[in-house]
Amino acid sequence: MVFFLSDYGTRDEFVGVVHAVLVSLAPNVVVIDLTHRIPAFDVRAGAHTLVRAVPHLPPGVVLAVVDPGVGSSRRGLCLQCKGDHDEPTFFIGPDNGLLVAAAELVGHGSIDQAFELSPQSSKAEPSQTFDGRDLFAPAAAALCRGTPPQHLGQPIEVESLVRLFDGVVEHGRMADGRICLRAEVTWVDHFGNIQLAATLDDARTAGLSFQDTVSVTAVVESDLVSQPRLPRSLVPEGANLRCVQTFADLDQGELGLLADSNNHLAVVAGQASASHWLNVASGELLVLVW
């Protein structure tokens, strides 16, 4: 099985062409599309999505392409990890931080082997702008046919892989003595739920009881850069979140805080978009205060 993620979108032919290459080179392959709506060029969003997805995938090949460096000197990768199954899971994609966190999650903290991909395409002159078709899909198909990963390229040191910074999670106290937890927004889903980098364990470490009501604000832009004339965040002053266990605990339009299905804190709204009401996007910082 191949689990395919990209920022290609579905308006153009890119996803269909990669499917066609996979099927032509490995006729019995089953391709499951995780998503192709990662924001364009957003490697961090793609990496977070893989981390959320891989605990639920059986062994196979994860083909992930969010690749703003296509055509540059960045490496193409094949990573091999051994998880809870006898069969390994392979990760195919660019060496830009997209794959590593998910691969280590499957491998319980380690990656067994890493290889720099050599071209597998039969085309005499593969494109410099479509590695999903010409480099990554042929490598994924080769693995599906039983080709050993060491036949796909040269081994490289796992320590040399590009890694992304962890999401921001900090806790402390406000000047008035209240406890605060500052966390990066890692994902805004289709429903407008705002997932934070902070987990339920982070909340417990900071002393948050889910019997509390939490106020939320965003970091003032001038706190991040030395330009005090930049506007404040659009998050309303004094917005309150009721800590709940489920979406159904909230009244329609009411803002709340819960631990989501990935065990991360999420700012949500009852049958409404919390992102819309709070004007928040991925990559911003929220401060929870109680």
Secondary structure as a PSIPRED ss2 file (coil, helix, strand):
# PSIPRED VFORMAT (PSIPRED V4.0)

   1 M C   1.000  0.000  0.000
   2 V E   0.000  0.000  1.000
   3 F E   0.000  0.000  1.000
   4 F E   0.000  0.000  1.000
   5 L E   0.000  0.000  1.000
   6 S E   0.000  0.000  1.000
   7 D C   1.000  0.000  0.000
   8 Y C   1.000  0.000  0.000
   9 G C   1.000  0.000  0.000
  10 T C   1.000  0.000  0.000
  11 R C   1.000  0.000  0.000
  12 D C   1.000  0.000  0.000
  13 E C   1.000  0.000  0.000
  14 F H   0.000  1.000  0.000
  15 V H   0.000  1.000  0.000
  16 G H   0.000  1.000  0.000
  17 V H   0.000  1.000  0.000
  18 V H   0.000  1.000  0.000
  19 H H   0.000  1.000  0.000
  20 A H   0.000  1.000  0.000
  21 V H   0.000  1.000  0.000
  22 L H   0.000  1.000  0.000
  23 V H   0.000  1.000  0.000
  24 S H   0.000  1.000  0.000
  25 L H   0.000  1.000  0.000
  26 A C   1.000  0.000  0.000
  27 P C   1.000  0.000  0.000
  28 N C   1.000  0.000  0.000
  29 V C   1.000  0.000  0.000
  30 V C   1.000  0.000  0.000
  31 V E   0.000  0.000  1.000
  32 I E   0.000  0.000  1.000
  33 D E   0.000  0.000  1.000
  34 L E   0.000  0.000  1.000
  35 T E   0.000  0.000  1.000
  36 H C   1.000  0.000  0.000
  37 R C   1.000  0.000  0.000
  38 I C   1.000  0.000  0.000
  39 P C   1.000  0.000  0.000
  40 A C   1.000  0.000  0.000
  41 F C   1.000  0.000  0.000
  42 D C   1.000  0.000  0.000
  43 V H   0.000  1.000  0.000
  44 R H   0.000  1.000  0.000
  45 A H   0.000  1.000  0.000
  46 G H   0.000  1.000  0.000
  47 A H   0.000  1.000  0.000
  48 H H   0.000  1.000  0.000
  49 T H   0.000  1.000  0.000
  50 L H   0.000  1.000  0.000
  51 V H   0.000  1.000  0.000
  52 R H   0.000  1.000  0.000
  53 A H   0.000  1.000  0.000
  54 V H   0.000  1.000  0.000
  55 P H   0.000  1.000  0.000
  56 H H   0.000  1.000  0.000
  57 L C   1.000  0.000  0.000
  58 P C   1.000  0.000  0.000
  59 P C   1.000  0.000  0.000
  60 G C   1.000  0.000  0.000
  61 V E   0.000  0.000  1.000
  62 V E   0.000  0.000  1.000
  63 L E   0.000  0.000  1.000
  64 A E   0.000  0.000  1.000
  65 V E   0.000  0.000  1.000
  66 V C   1.000  0.000  0.000
  67 D C   1.000  0.000  0.000
  68 P C   1.000  0.000  0.000
  69 G C   1.000  0.000  0.000
  70 V C   1.000  0.000  0.000
  71 G C   1.000  0.000  0.000
  72 S C   1.000  0.000  0.000
  73 S C   1.000  0.000  0.000
  74 R C   1.000  0.000  0.000
  75 R C   1.000  0.000  0.000
  76 G E   0.000  0.000  1.000
  77 L E   0.000  0.000  1.000
  78 C E   0.000  0.000  1.000
  79 L E   0.000  0.000  1.000
  80 Q E   0.000  0.000  1.000
  81 C E   0.000  0.000  1.000
  82 K C   1.000  0.000  0.000
  83 G C   1.000  0.000  0.000
  84 D C   1.000  0.000  0.000
  85 H C   1.000  0.000  0.000
  86 D C   1.000  0.000  0.000
  87 E C   1.000  0.000  0.000
  88 P C   1.000  0.000  0.000
  89 T E   0.000  0.000  1.000
  90 F E   0.000  0.000  1.000
  91 F E   0.000  0.000  1.000
  92 I E   0.000  0.000  1.000
  93 G E   0.000  0.000  1.000
  94 P E   0.000  0.000  1.000
  95 D C   1.000  0.000  0.000
  96 N C   1.000  0.000  0.000
  97 G C   1.000  0.000  0.000
  98 L C   1.000  0.000  0.000
  99 L C   1.000  0.000  0.000
 100 V H   0.000  1.000  0.000
 101 A H   0.000  1.000  0.000
 102 A H   0.000  1.000  0.000
 103 A H   0.000  1.000  0.000
 104 E H   0.000  1.000  0.000
 105 L H   0.000  1.000  0.000
 106 V H   0.000  1.000  0.000
 107 G C   1.000  0.000  0.000
 108 H C   1.000  0.000  0.000
 109 G C   1.000  0.000  0.000
 110 S C   1.000  0.000  0.000
 111 I C   1.000  0.000  0.000
 112 D C   1.000  0.000  0.000
 113 Q E   0.000  0.000  1.000
 114 A E   0.000  0.000  1.000
 115 F E   0.000  0.000  1.000
 116 E E   0.000  0.000  1.000
 117 L E   0.000  0.000  1.000
 118 S C   1.000  0.000  0.000
 119 P C   1.000  0.000  0.000
 120 Q C   1.000  0.000  0.000
 121 S C   1.000  0.000  0.000
 122 S C   1.000  0.000  0.000
 123 K C   1.000  0.000  0.000
 124 A C   1.000  0.000  0.000
 125 E C   1.000  0.000  0.000
 126 P C   1.000  0.000  0.000
 127 S C   1.000  0.000  0.000
 128 Q C   1.000  0.000  0.000
 129 T C   1.000  0.000  0.000
 130 F C   1.000  0.000  0.000
 131 D H   0.000  1.000  0.000
 132 G H   0.000  1.000  0.000
 133 R H   0.000  1.000  0.000
 134 D H   0.000  1.000  0.000
 135 L H   0.000  1.000  0.000
 136 F H   0.000  1.000  0.000
 137 A H   0.000  1.000  0.000
 138 P H   0.000  1.000  0.000
 139 A H   0.000  1.000  0.000
 140 A H   0.000  1.000  0.000
 141 A H   0.000  1.000  0.000
 142 A H   0.000  1.000  0.000
 143 L H   0.000  1.000  0.000
 144 C H   0.000  1.000  0.000
 145 R C   1.000  0.000  0.000
 146 G C   1.000  0.000  0.000
 147 T C   1.000  0.000  0.000
 148 P C   1.000  0.000  0.000
 149 P H   0.000  1.000  0.000
 150 Q H   0.000  1.000  0.000
 151 H H   0.000  1.000  0.000
 152 L C   1.000  0.000  0.000
 153 G E   0.000  0.000  1.000
 154 Q E   0.000  0.000  1.000
 155 P E   0.000  0.000  1.000
 156 I E   0.000  0.000  1.000
 157 E C   1.000  0.000  0.000
 158 V H   0.000  1.000  0.000
 159 E H   0.000  1.000  0.000
 160 S H   0.000  1.000  0.000
 161 L C   1.000  0.000  0.000
 162 V C   1.000  0.000  0.000
 163 R C   1.000  0.000  0.000
 164 L C   1.000  0.000  0.000
 165 F C   1.000  0.000  0.000
 166 D C   1.000  0.000  0.000
 167 G C   1.000  0.000  0.000
 168 V C   1.000  0.000  0.000
 169 V E   0.000  0.000  1.000
 170 E E   0.000  0.000  1.000
 171 H E   0.000  0.000  1.000
 172 G E   0.000  0.000  1.000
 173 R E   0.000  0.000  1.000
 174 M C   1.000  0.000  0.000
 175 A C   1.000  0.000  0.000
 176 D C   1.000  0.000  0.000
 177 G C   1.000  0.000  0.000
 178 R C   1.000  0.000  0.000
 179 I E   0.000  0.000  1.000
 180 C E   0.000  0.000  1.000
 181 L E   0.000  0.000  1.000
 182 R E   0.000  0.000  1.000
 183 A E   0.000  0.000  1.000
 184 E E   0.000  0.000  1.000
 185 V E   0.000  0.000  1.000
 186 T E   0.000  0.000  1.000
 187 W E   0.000  0.000  1.000
 188 V E   0.000  0.000  1.000
 189 D C   1.000  0.000  0.000
 190 H C   1.000  0.000  0.000
 191 F C   1.000  0.000  0.000
 192 G C   1.000  0.000  0.000
 193 N C   1.000  0.000  0.000
 194 I E   0.000  0.000  1.000
 195 Q E   0.000  0.000  1.000
 196 L E   0.000  0.000  1.000
 197 A E   0.000  0.000  1.000
 198 A E   0.000  0.000  1.000
 199 T E   0.000  0.000  1.000
 200 L H   0.000  1.000  0.000
 201 D H   0.000  1.000  0.000
 202 D H   0.000  1.000  0.000
 203 A H   0.000  1.000  0.000
 204 R H   0.000  1.000  0.000
 205 T H   0.000  1.000  0.000
 206 A H   0.000  1.000  0.000
 207 G C   1.000  0.000  0.000
 208 L C   1.000  0.000  0.000
 209 S C   1.000  0.000  0.000
 210 F C   1.000  0.000  0.000
 211 Q C   1.000  0.000  0.000
 212 D C   1.000  0.000  0.000
 213 T E   0.000  0.000  1.000
 214 V E   0.000  0.000  1.000
 215 S E   0.000  0.000  1.000
 216 V E   0.000  0.000  1.000
 217 T E   0.000  0.000  1.000
 218 A E   0.000  0.000  1.000
 219 V C   1.000  0.000  0.000
 220 V C   1.000  0.000  0.000
 221 E H   0.000  1.000  0.000
 222 S H   0.000  1.000  0.000
 223 D H   0.000  1.000  0.000
 224 L H   0.000  1.000  0.000
 225 V C   1.000  0.000  0.000
 226 S C   1.000  0.000  0.000
 227 Q C   1.000  0.000  0.000
 228 P C   1.000  0.000  0.000
 229 R C   1.000  0.000  0.000
 230 L C   1.000  0.000  0.000
 231 P C   1.000  0.000  0.000
 232 R C   1.000  0.000  0.000
 233 S C   1.000  0.000  0.000
 234 L C   1.000  0.000  0.000
 235 V C   1.000  0.000  0.000
 236 P C   1.000  0.000  0.000
 237 E C   1.000  0.000  0.000
 238 G C   1.000  0.000  0.000
 239 A E   0.000  0.000  1.000
 240 N E   0.000  0.000  1.000
 241 L E   0.000  0.000  1.000
 242 R E   0.000  0.000  1.000
 243 C E   0.000  0.000  1.000
 244 V C   1.000  0.000  0.000
 245 Q C   1.000  0.000  0.000
 246 T C   1.000  0.000  0.000
 247 F H   0.000  1.000  0.000
 248 A H   0.000  1.000  0.000
 249 D H   0.000  1.000  0.000
 250 L C   1.000  0.000  0.000
 251 D C   1.000  0.000  0.000
 252 Q E   0.000  0.000  1.000
 253 G C   1.000  0.000  0.000
 254 E C   1.000  0.000  0.000
 255 L E   0.000  0.000  1.000
 256 G E   0.000  0.000  1.000
 257 L E   0.000  0.000  1.000
 258 L E   0.000  0.000  1.000
 259 A E   0.000  0.000  1.000
 260 D C   1.000  0.000  0.000
 261 S C   1.000  0.000  0.000
 262 N C   1.000  0.000  0.000
 263 N C   1.000  0.000  0.000
 264 H E   0.000  0.000  1.000
 265 L E   0.000  0.000  1.000
 266 A E   0.000  0.000  1.000
 267 V E   0.000  0.000  1.000
 268 V E   0.000  0.000  1.000
 269 A E   0.000  0.000  1.000
 270 G E   0.000  0.000  1.000
 271 Q C   1.000  0.000  0.000
 272 A E   0.000  0.000  1.000
 273 S C   1.000  0.000  0.000
 274 A H   0.000  1.000  0.000
 275 S H   0.000  1.000  0.000
 276 H H   0.000  1.000  0.000
 277 W H   0.000  1.000  0.000
 278 L H   0.000  1.000  0.000
 279 N C   1.000  0.000  0.000
 280 V C   1.000  0.000  0.000
 281 A C   1.000  0.000  0.000
 282 S C   1.000  0.000  0.000
 283 G C   1.000  0.000  0.000
 284 E C   1.000  0.000  0.000
 285 L E   0.000  0.000  1.000
 286 L E   0.000  0.000  1.000
 287 V E   0.000  0.000  1.000
 288 L E   0.000  0.000  1.000
 289 V E   0.000  0.000  1.000
 290 W C   1.000  0.000  0.000
